[in-house]
Amino acid sequence: MYRAVTRNIEVVVTPRFVADRSSPENNYFFWAYTISITNKGDDTVQLKTRHWRITDAHGRQQEVRGAGVVGEEPVLKAGEVFEYTSGVPLQTPSGFMTGTYGMVSVNGEHFDVDIPAFSLDSGNGKRTIN
C-alpha cells in the first residue's frame, strides 16, 4: 500500500501483479492497481483529470493524460471515498508509476493532488541466459 495526502485529499494505491494476464515469454507483464481517494477536508471537490508517469525497468517513460478516471469524474463531499481499479502493462518485469489528479473545488479553484509513486514488481525479474 502506498499513500499520499495533498490538501486533505488522501490517495492510497494497492498494486498487484496479474500473472494470468501476463506473458513473460513475450515481455508482457500486467498489473492491476486499486486506488482509494478520500476527501478528508471540509470542501466538496471533483476529480477532473489524471496525469500518469509510467517507467519500466529500462527507464523508458510513458505519460498518460486524460479526463477523469475509469470514465468518471467523481465528486467527493467531505468524508466521502471513491475507489476504482485499473491496470497497466509493461514490457519489463518491474517498473513504477506516479502522477497527479487534477481537482477542482466547489468554489472553482483548480489544484493537483499527488498520486504516490508505487512499485510494479512481478517477482519475475530473474532470467536464465542460455
C-alpha positions as CSV (number, residue, x, y, z in Angstrom):
1,M,0.0,0.0,0.0
2,Y,1.3,3.4,-1.0
3,R,-0.2,6.7,0.4
4,A,0.0,10.4,-0.3
5,V,-2.1,13.3,1.2
6,T,-2.4,16.7,-0.6
7,R,-4.7,19.4,0.6
8,N,-6.7,16.9,2.8
9,I,-7.2,14.6,-0.2
10,E,-5.8,11.1,0.6
11,V,-4.8,8.8,-2.3
12,V,-4.0,5.2,-1.4
13,V,-2.7,2.7,-4.1
14,T,-2.6,-1.1,-3.8
15,P,-0.9,-2.6,-6.9
16,R,-0.8,-6.3,-7.7
17,F,0.8,-8.4,-10.5
18,V,-1.7,-10.3,-12.6
19,A,0.0,-13.5,-13.7
20,D,-2.9,-14.8,-15.8
21,R,-3.0,-11.6,-17.9
22,S,0.8,-11.6,-18.4
23,S,3.1,-13.4,-20.9
24,P,6.7,-13.1,-19.6
25,E,8.0,-15.1,-22.7
26,N,6.6,-12.2,-24.8
27,N,7.8,-9.5,-22.5
28,Y,4.3,-8.6,-21.4
29,F,3.7,-8.0,-17.7
30,F,0.3,-6.8,-16.4
31,W,-0.5,-5.1,-13.1
32,A,-3.9,-4.1,-11.6
33,Y,-3.9,-1.3,-9.1
34,T,-6.7,-0.3,-6.8
35,I,-6.9,3.4,-5.8
36,S,-8.9,4.9,-3.0
37,I,-9.4,8.6,-2.9
38,T,-10.7,10.1,0.4
39,N,-11.8,13.6,0.9
40,K,-10.5,14.4,4.5
41,G,-11.3,18.1,4.1
42,D,-14.4,20.2,4.6
43,D,-14.9,21.3,1.0
44,T,-16.5,19.3,-1.9
45,V,-14.1,18.6,-4.7
46,Q,-14.3,16.9,-8.1
47,L,-11.6,14.9,-9.9
48,K,-11.4,16.2,-13.4
49,T,-8.1,14.9,-14.9
50,R,-5.4,12.3,-14.5
51,H,-1.7,12.5,-15.4
52,W,0.4,9.3,-15.1
53,R,4.2,8.9,-15.5
54,I,4.9,5.2,-16.0
55,T,8.5,4.0,-16.0
56,D,9.7,0.5,-16.9
57,A,12.9,-1.3,-15.7
58,H,14.8,0.1,-18.6
59,G,14.0,3.6,-17.7
60,R,11.5,4.0,-20.6
61,Q,8.8,6.5,-19.7
62,Q,5.3,7.0,-21.0
63,E,2.9,9.7,-20.0
64,V,-0.8,9.3,-19.9
65,R,-3.2,12.3,-19.6
66,G,-6.9,12.3,-19.8
67,A,-10.2,13.2,-18.3
68,G,-11.3,11.6,-15.1
69,V,-10.7,8.0,-14.1
70,V,-12.4,4.9,-15.5
71,G,-14.8,7.0,-17.4
72,E,-15.9,9.0,-14.4
73,E,-15.2,12.5,-12.9
74,P,-16.2,11.7,-9.3
75,V,-17.5,14.4,-6.9
76,L,-16.3,13.9,-3.3
77,K,-18.1,15.6,-0.4
78,A,-16.3,15.9,2.9
79,G,-15.6,12.4,4.2
80,E,-16.5,10.6,1.0
81,V,-14.4,8.0,-0.7
82,F,-14.1,7.0,-4.3
83,E,-12.4,3.7,-5.2
84,Y,-11.6,2.2,-8.6
85,T,-9.4,-0.5,-10.1
86,S,-7.4,-0.1,-13.4
87,G,-4.4,-1.8,-14.9
88,V,-1.2,-1.2,-16.8
89,P,1.1,-3.4,-19.0
90,L,4.9,-3.1,-19.2
91,Q,7.5,-4.8,-21.4
92,T,9.7,-5.5,-18.3
93,P,9.1,-7.5,-15.1
94,S,9.2,-4.3,-13.0
95,G,8.7,-0.6,-13.0
96,F,6.9,2.1,-11.2
97,M,4.1,4.7,-11.6
98,T,3.4,8.1,-10.2
99,G,1.2,11.0,-11.1
100,T,-1.4,13.6,-10.2
101,Y,-5.1,14.1,-10.3
102,G,-6.4,17.5,-11.4
103,M,-9.1,18.5,-8.9
104,V,-11.5,21.4,-8.8
105,S,-13.1,22.7,-5.6
106,V,-16.7,23.8,-5.2
107,N,-15.6,27.4,-5.5
108,G,-13.8,26.7,-8.8
109,E,-10.2,26.5,-7.6
110,H,-8.1,24.1,-9.6
111,F,-5.3,22.2,-7.9
112,D,-3.3,19.0,-8.3
113,V,-3.3,16.1,-5.9
114,D,-0.3,13.8,-5.7
115,I,-0.6,10.1,-6.5
116,P,2.2,8.4,-4.6
117,A,4.9,6.6,-6.5
118,F,4.3,2.9,-6.4
119,S,6.3,-0.1,-7.4
120,L,5.3,-2.6,-10.0
121,D,7.2,-5.9,-9.3
122,S,6.2,-9.2,-10.8
123,G,8.8,-11.3,-8.9
124,N,9.8,-12.4,-12.4
125,G,13.0,-10.4,-12.7
126,K,15.3,-13.4,-12.7
127,R,16.2,-14.7,-16.1
128,T,18.4,-17.5,-17.2
129,I,20.6,-16.8,-20.2
130,N,21.5,-19.8,-22.3
